[in-house]
Amino acid sequence: MIAQHELRLDPLPRGFHLITREVERAVPELGGVDVGLLHVFVAHTSASLTVNENASPDVRRDFTSWFDRAVPEHADYWTHTFEGPDDMPAHIKASLLGPSLMLPVRAGRLALGTWQGVYLCEHRDAGGSRRLVLTLQS
């Protein structure tokens, strides 16, 4: 069985946002799958996805601190600046983390670790709504 759904997320501020529940709710067939895979793809070049610790808000703040230092805005070496100072850094950050995740499914749920969650990583101040393509295989 293969099922595909689209999940549209309302605009979010720059940062790292847990979206595990939204992803699970967007795939109604998930509950009937004993063993499978869920591919999650964000169809944008300035946002990304990752799986990481889902409990402490410090993790999200530390992600932001590290990425903003590693890929600074207003650097004199950026040439793609037409869309604003956060655009090119957003593309680099999105490339570092990546546009997709392949997640295991077991007993009708995502088979994540106890402290793991799915994050949408919004790298722009005004990135707009985000579209995710969710493909379930069992």
N, C-alpha and C positions, 0 to 999 in steps of 0.2 A: 504494500500500500504506500502510495505517495500522496501527500496533501500539501498544498501551498496556500499561504495566507499573507496578506499585507497588514502590517501594523503601522499606523501613523501616530507619531508622538507629537503632542503640542510643543511649541517652542519652549526650550529650557535654557536657563542661564548657563554661562560657561561653567564647566565643572564636570564632575563624575557622578552620574545618576544611576542608582539601582533600578533596574527595569525587569527583574526576574519575574515578578508576578504578572506584569503586563504581557510579557512574552508567553508565559504559560496560558493565560486567559485567551490569548489571540489564536490558539491552536486547539479547538475543541476536541479534535481526534486524539490528542495527547493522552487523555484518560483511558483510552482503550488499547494502548500500546504496552505490551509486556517488555519488549526489547526493541530499541530503535535508535535513530539518530535525528537530531534536530539541527539543521543548518540555519544560522541567523546571519543575515547580510544587511549592512546599512548602506543604502544607495546614495551616498554623499561623499565628497572628497575632503570635508573639513570636520567630520565626526568619525568616531571609531567605536570599537567594541572591545571589551576585555572581561575576563572572569577574575575576581579577586575577593578579598576579605569583605564580608557584608555586614559586620557588626559595628565596628568602631568608626565614627565620623572622622577621627584623626587620619585614617587611611586616605580618605578622599581629600582632605586638606594637604596631606603630604604628597599625594599624586600631583595635585595642582602646583605645589611649591616646586617640586622637582622638574616637572615639564616646563614651567614658566622660566626656570633658570637655564635648563638645557637648551630650550628653543625660544630665545627672547624675541619680543617685539621690538620694532624700531632699530634693528641691527642694520648697520650701514652696508652690509653685503646682500640684503634682499633686493631683488630687482622686480619681482612680481608684487607690486604694492598698490595697483590700481583699485583693488577692492577693500583697501584699508590695512592698517598695521597688524591686525590679527589674522589676516587671510593666509599669507604664506606660512607663518608659524603653525597655523591650524592644519595646513596640508602636510607639513613635516610630522607633526604630532600624530595625525591620522595614519600616516604611512608607518610610523614606528609601532603603533599598536595594531593596526590592520582593520579591514572592513568586515571581517566575518569570524564566526565561531562555529565549531562543530561540537555539539553537546550530546552526551549519551542520555538515553531515555530508558528508565527502568520502572516497571510497575506503575505506569501512567503518570510519571513525573520526571522532571529533569533529575538526573543522577549526579547532583552536585555534592561537594563535600559540605560538612556541617557549617562551616563558616564561609562558604563561597556564594557569590551572587554575580549576576550578569549586569554589567555596567554599560550604559551609553555614555561615551566620553564626548562631551560637547566642547569643542575647541575654539568656538567663536563667541563674541559677546552677543551677537544677534544672528544666530545661525538659522533661525526659522524652524518650522516643523520638520521632523525627520521621518523618513520612510524606511521601514525594515521589511525585508522579504524573509519569510519563515517557511522552510521546507522540511517537512517531516517524512522520514522513511522508516518503514518497519518491515 
